[in-house]
Amino acid sequence: MMDRILLLTMGDPAGIGPEVTVKALSHPEARRGCIPVVVGDEQPMRAALEFTGSSLSLNVIEQPEEALCREGVIDLMDLRALRGQAYTPGKVSAACGEAAFCYVTKAIELAMQGRAAGVVTAPINKEALHLAGHKYSGHTEIFADYTNTRDYAMLLMSGALRVIHVTTHVSMREACDLIKTERVLKTIRLAQEALTMLGMPKGKIGVAGLNAHASENGLFGHEEADAILPAIEMARAEGIDAEGPVPPDTVFVKAAGGVYDIVVAMYHDQGHIPLKLFGFRMDPKTGLFSSMSGINTTIGLPIIRTSVDHGTAFDRAGKNTANEMSMVEAITTAVQMIPYYEAKKHA
């Protein structure tokens, strides 16, 4: 049973996490091949059931092994992390930041103990997290810290487009300074691991340049020649099918067209912008996202971790307007990864 349990952290109680979790678990595909157990607080989950008009019911449990795994029922580990404190949907607070942090760290603890196959995370709010005294820039860094993982990278996926990042939550100035051969090579290796995990061990990796036109042979910068190209050559010597540096303005078009199975991006927005353009659709009449396709996962961890690829959306919290499809995809992708992690565990 434990090798099929996926722990779904509820996210910030004041955000759209409870809503997208409730809505996602109404989809049959979100339950196929796994036992989803929500880790959170009962009050926000009951509120989400009510304002969404969901026909699902809650089964409140103390341990993941107590899950009923029944159609029409959400198994919820109630951590009582809010400790009875009131919260307001859409409002940043230290109480909600602390609660969201508790959900994540408890889920990591259980997965590291082998009591779950992995963790799927709803969005947290960095400001609330910091107000609660937890100075992390996001889920990725929390998971790396609490699993004692040194080499890891953020992977985004939307349909056929997959992007893994050399740097993420740092300033542009710092990102440029971090583009070193060793770091780029580690990310290319993690890209290969991601492809293997997804059943594409012979996939092709496109490595983006940092500068315009991938520096045009040194006309617009030196990072490609000094750091990126040497990393690609080392990876190819290891048998990894990596190509580049490819100009950043064409590498994602090629990936979307099937030339590359994954792209190694040099910095946060270089990878996030094409992914969100590819996966998000907005209704011009309402200004709301009509679809939000895409997920975030952390490669290099000893446990599965997937996540929605959007934030807490405080402006829509409690209004029954959040789109749950990113959460559904995060769950189904985690299920897809279970065999890889099981084989790795028993190797």
C-alpha positions as CSV (number, residue, x, y, z in Angstrom):
1,M,0.0,0.0,0.0
2,M,2.7,2.5,1.0
3,D,4.4,2.3,-2.4
4,R,1.2,3.8,-3.9
5,I,0.5,6.5,-1.4
6,L,1.0,10.0,-2.7
7,L,0.9,12.8,-0.1
8,L,-0.8,15.9,-1.4
9,T,0.2,19.0,0.6
10,M,-2.7,21.5,0.8
11,G,-0.5,24.6,0.3
12,D,-1.2,27.9,1.9
13,P,-4.7,27.7,3.5
14,A,-5.5,31.3,2.3
15,G,-4.6,30.5,-1.3
16,I,-6.2,28.3,-4.0
17,G,-4.4,25.2,-2.8
18,P,-7.4,23.7,-1.0
19,E,-9.7,24.4,-3.9
20,V,-7.5,22.9,-6.6
21,T,-6.9,19.9,-4.4
22,V,-10.6,19.2,-3.9
23,K,-11.3,19.8,-7.6
24,A,-8.4,17.6,-8.7
25,L,-9.6,14.7,-6.6
26,S,-12.9,14.7,-8.4
27,H,-11.1,13.5,-11.5
28,P,-10.8,9.7,-11.9
29,E,-7.3,10.0,-13.4
30,A,-6.0,11.7,-10.2
31,R,-6.7,8.5,-8.3
32,R,-5.6,6.0,-10.9
33,G,-2.5,4.0,-9.8
34,C,-2.2,5.8,-6.5
35,I,-3.7,6.4,-3.1
36,P,-3.9,10.2,-2.7
37,V,-3.7,11.4,0.9
38,V,-4.1,15.1,1.6
39,V,-1.8,16.6,4.2
40,G,-3.3,19.8,5.6
41,D,-6.0,21.2,7.9
42,E,-9.6,20.2,8.1
43,Q,-11.2,23.7,8.2
44,P,-9.8,25.0,4.9
45,M,-10.6,21.6,3.2
46,R,-14.2,21.7,4.4
47,A,-14.5,25.3,3.3
48,A,-13.2,24.3,-0.2
49,L,-15.7,21.4,-0.4
50,E,-18.5,23.8,0.5
51,F,-17.8,26.7,-1.8
52,T,-17.0,24.5,-4.8
53,G,-20.2,22.5,-4.3
54,S,-18.2,19.3,-4.3
55,S,-20.0,16.0,-3.7
56,L,-16.8,14.5,-2.1
57,S,-16.6,13.9,1.6
58,L,-13.7,14.0,4.0
59,N,-12.2,11.1,5.9
60,V,-10.0,12.6,8.6
61,I,-7.1,10.3,9.6
62,E,-4.0,10.5,11.7
63,Q,-1.6,8.4,9.6
64,P,-1.4,7.8,5.8
65,E,-1.8,4.0,6.3
66,E,-5.4,4.7,7.6
67,A,-6.6,5.9,4.2
68,L,-9.8,4.4,3.0
69,C,-9.0,5.0,-0.7
70,R,-12.7,5.1,-1.7
71,E,-14.4,6.8,-4.6
72,G,-16.1,10.0,-3.5
73,V,-13.9,10.3,-0.4
74,I,-10.9,12.5,0.3
75,D,-8.5,11.0,2.9
76,L,-7.1,13.9,4.9
77,M,-4.3,13.9,7.4
78,D,-5.4,16.8,9.7
79,L,-2.2,18.2,11.2
80,R,-4.1,21.0,13.0
81,A,-1.3,23.3,12.1
82,L,-3.5,26.3,12.1
83,R,-4.2,25.6,15.8
84,G,-7.6,27.1,15.6
85,Q,-6.3,30.4,14.3
86,A,-8.6,32.3,12.0
87,Y,-7.4,33.1,8.5
88,T,-8.8,35.1,5.6
89,P,-8.8,33.7,2.0
90,G,-6.6,35.9,-0.1
91,K,-4.7,37.4,2.9
92,V,-1.0,36.8,3.6
93,S,-0.3,35.7,7.2
94,A,2.4,34.2,9.3
95,A,-0.1,31.6,10.6
96,C,-0.8,30.3,7.1
97,G,2.9,30.4,6.2
98,E,3.7,28.3,9.3
99,A,0.8,25.9,8.5
100,A,1.9,25.4,4.9
101,F,5.5,24.8,6.0
102,C,4.3,22.1,8.4
103,Y,2.4,20.3,5.7
104,V,5.4,20.2,3.5
105,T,7.9,19.1,6.1
106,K,5.6,16.4,7.5
107,A,5.0,15.0,4.0
108,I,8.8,14.9,3.4
109,E,9.4,13.2,6.7
110,L,6.8,10.5,5.9
111,A,8.1,9.9,2.4
112,M,11.7,9.7,3.6
113,Q,10.5,7.0,6.1
114,G,9.2,5.0,3.2
115,R,5.6,5.5,4.3
116,A,4.6,7.1,1.0
117,A,5.9,7.0,-2.6
118,G,6.2,10.7,-2.9
119,V,4.8,14.2,-2.4
120,V,2.6,16.4,-4.6
121,T,2.5,20.0,-3.5
122,A,-0.1,22.7,-3.9
123,P,1.3,26.3,-3.9
124,I,2.8,28.1,-1.0
125,N,3.3,31.8,-0.6
126,K,6.9,33.0,-0.1
127,E,5.9,36.1,1.8
128,A,3.8,34.1,4.3
129,L,6.6,31.6,4.6
130,H,9.1,34.4,5.5
131,L,6.7,36.0,7.9
132,A,6.6,32.6,9.7
133,G,10.4,32.7,10.0
134,H,11.2,30.2,7.2
135,K,13.6,31.9,4.9
136,Y,13.3,29.6,1.9
137,S,12.7,30.9,-1.7
138,G,10.3,28.0,-2.5
139,H,9.4,24.3,-2.3
140,T,12.5,23.3,-4.2
141,E,14.9,24.6,-1.6
142,I,12.8,23.1,1.3
143,F,12.9,19.7,-0.3
144,A,16.6,19.8,-1.0
145,D,17.3,20.9,2.6
146,Y,15.0,18.4,4.3
147,T,16.2,15.5,2.2
148,N,19.9,16.5,2.5
149,T,20.2,16.8,-1.3
150,R,23.1,18.8,-2.8
151,D,22.7,18.3,-6.5
152,Y,19.1,19.0,-7.7
153,A,17.3,21.1,-10.3
154,M,13.8,22.4,-11.1
155,L,12.1,20.7,-14.0
156,L,9.0,22.2,-15.7
157,M,6.8,20.2,-18.0
158,S,3.8,21.2,-20.2
159,G,2.8,18.7,-22.9
160,A,5.9,17.9,-25.1
161,L,7.9,20.8,-23.6
162,R,10.2,20.0,-20.8
163,V,12.7,22.5,-19.3
164,I,15.2,22.0,-16.5
165,H,17.0,25.0,-14.9
166,V,20.7,25.6,-14.1
167,T,19.7,28.5,-11.8
168,T,16.3,29.5,-10.4
169,H,15.4,31.8,-7.5
170,V,18.3,34.3,-7.7
171,S,18.8,37.7,-9.2
172,M,19.8,38.0,-12.9
173,R,23.2,39.3,-11.8
174,E,23.8,36.3,-9.6
175,A,22.4,33.9,-12.2
176,C,25.1,35.1,-14.7
177,D,27.8,34.6,-12.1
178,L,26.6,31.0,-11.3
179,I,26.9,29.8,-14.9
180,K,30.0,27.7,-14.4
181,T,31.0,24.4,-16.2
182,E,30.5,22.2,-13.2
183,R,27.0,23.6,-12.5
184,V,25.9,23.3,-16.1
185,L,27.3,19.7,-16.4
186,K,25.4,18.7,-13.2
187,T,22.2,20.0,-14.7
188,I,22.7,18.2,-18.0
189,R,23.2,15.0,-16.0
190,L,20.0,15.7,-14.1
191,A,18.2,16.3,-17.4
192,Q,19.3,12.8,-18.5
193,E,18.0,11.4,-15.2
194,A,14.7,13.2,-15.8
195,L,14.4,11.7,-19.3
196,T,15.2,8.2,-17.9
197,M,12.6,8.7,-15.2
198,L,10.0,9.6,-17.8
199,G,10.9,6.5,-19.9
200,M,13.1,8.3,-22.5
201,P,16.7,7.2,-21.6
202,K,17.8,7.9,-25.2
203,G,16.2,11.3,-25.4
204,K,17.9,14.4,-26.9
205,I,18.9,17.3,-24.7
206,G,19.1,20.9,-26.1
207,V,21.3,23.2,-24.0
208,A,20.3,26.9,-24.2
209,G,22.9,29.6,-24.4
210,L,22.9,32.4,-21.9
211,N,23.4,35.4,-24.2
212,A,21.6,36.6,-27.3
213,H,22.3,34.4,-30.2
214,A,24.3,32.1,-27.8
215,S,26.9,34.9,-27.9
216,E,27.5,34.8,-31.7
217,N,31.0,33.3,-31.3
218,G,31.9,35.7,-28.6
219,L,30.4,38.9,-29.9
220,F,27.9,39.2,-27.1
221,G,29.5,37.4,-24.2
222,H,31.9,34.7,-23.1
223,E,29.8,32.3,-20.9
224,E,29.0,30.0,-23.8
225,A,32.7,29.4,-24.7
226,D,34.0,29.4,-21.1
227,A,31.3,27.4,-19.3
228,I,28.4,26.0,-21.4
229,L,30.2,24.4,-24.3
230,P,32.8,22.6,-22.1
231,A,30.0,21.2,-20.0
232,I,28.2,19.9,-23.2
233,E,31.4,18.3,-24.4
234,M,31.9,16.5,-21.0
235,A,28.4,15.3,-21.0
236,R,28.7,13.9,-24.6
237,A,31.9,12.1,-23.5
238,E,29.7,10.4,-20.8
239,G,27.3,9.2,-23.5
240,I,24.6,11.8,-23.0
241,D,23.0,13.1,-26.2
242,A,23.3,16.8,-25.5
243,E,23.5,19.6,-28.1
244,G,24.3,23.3,-27.9
245,P,24.7,26.0,-26.9
246,V,21.5,26.7,-28.8
247,P,20.3,30.3,-29.2
248,P,17.7,30.9,-26.5
249,D,15.2,32.4,-29.0
250,T,15.1,29.1,-31.0
251,V,15.8,26.3,-28.6
252,F,12.3,26.2,-27.2
253,V,10.7,26.3,-30.6
254,K,12.8,23.3,-31.6
255,A,11.8,21.5,-28.4
256,A,8.1,22.1,-29.0
257,G,8.6,20.8,-32.5
258,G,10.2,17.6,-31.3
259,V,13.9,18.2,-32.0
260,Y,14.7,18.1,-28.3
261,D,13.1,16.0,-25.6
262,I,14.2,18.4,-22.9
263,V,15.9,21.9,-22.7
264,V,18.5,22.9,-20.2
265,A,17.7,26.6,-19.4
266,M,20.3,28.9,-17.8
267,Y,18.0,31.0,-15.6
268,H,14.5,31.1,-14.1
269,D,12.6,33.2,-16.7
270,Q,14.4,31.8,-19.6
271,G,12.6,28.5,-18.9
272,H,9.4,29.7,-17.2
273,I,8.2,32.1,-19.9
274,P,8.0,29.6,-22.8
275,L,6.5,27.0,-20.5
276,K,3.7,29.3,-19.3
277,L,3.1,30.6,-22.8
278,F,2.9,27.0,-24.0
279,G,0.6,25.8,-21.2
280,F,-1.5,28.7,-19.8
281,R,-4.6,30.1,-21.6
282,M,-6.5,33.2,-20.5
283,D,-10.1,34.1,-21.1
284,P,-10.0,37.7,-22.4
285,K,-13.5,38.4,-21.2
286,T,-12.9,37.4,-17.6
287,G,-9.1,37.9,-17.3
288,L,-9.0,34.5,-15.7
289,F,-6.9,31.5,-16.8
290,S,-9.2,29.1,-18.7
291,S,-6.6,26.4,-18.6
292,M,-3.3,26.0,-16.7
293,S,-1.3,23.1,-18.0
294,G,2.1,22.3,-16.7
295,I,3.8,21.0,-13.6
296,N,7.0,21.5,-11.6
297,T,9.1,18.7,-10.3
298,T,12.5,18.5,-8.5
299,I,15.0,16.2,-10.0
300,G,17.8,14.7,-7.9
301,L,15.8,14.0,-4.7
302,P,15.6,10.6,-3.1
303,I,11.8,10.9,-3.1
304,I,9.2,11.9,-5.8
305,R,8.2,15.6,-5.7
306,T,5.9,17.1,-8.2
307,S,3.9,20.4,-8.0
308,V,1.5,22.7,-9.7
309,D,3.2,25.3,-11.9
310,H,1.4,28.3,-10.5
311,G,1.2,30.3,-7.3
312,T,-1.3,30.8,-4.5
313,A,-3.5,33.3,-6.6
314,F,-4.7,35.1,-3.5
315,D,-6.9,37.3,-5.8
316,R,-9.0,34.2,-6.6
317,A,-8.9,32.4,-3.3
318,G,-12.3,31.2,-2.1
319,K,-14.1,32.2,-5.3
320,N,-14.4,28.8,-7.0
321,T,-12.6,30.2,-10.1
322,A,-9.3,28.3,-9.8
323,N,-8.3,25.8,-12.5
324,E,-7.2,22.4,-11.1
325,M,-5.7,20.8,-14.2
326,S,-2.1,21.5,-13.2
327,M,-2.8,19.7,-9.9
328,V,-4.2,16.7,-11.8
329,E,-1.1,16.6,-14.1
330,A,1.2,16.8,-11.0
331,I,-0.5,13.8,-9.5
332,T,-0.5,11.7,-12.7
333,T,3.2,12.6,-13.4
334,A,4.1,11.5,-9.8
335,V,2.4,8.1,-10.5
336,Q,4.4,7.8,-13.7
337,M,7.6,8.3,-11.7
338,I,6.8,5.6,-9.1
339,P,8.4,2.6,-11.0
340,Y,11.7,4.5,-11.5
341,Y,12.0,5.3,-7.8
342,E,11.0,1.8,-6.8
343,A,13.6,0.3,-9.1
344,K,16.2,2.8,-7.8
345,K,15.4,1.9,-4.2
346,H,15.9,-1.8,-4.8
347,A,19.0,-1.5,-7.1
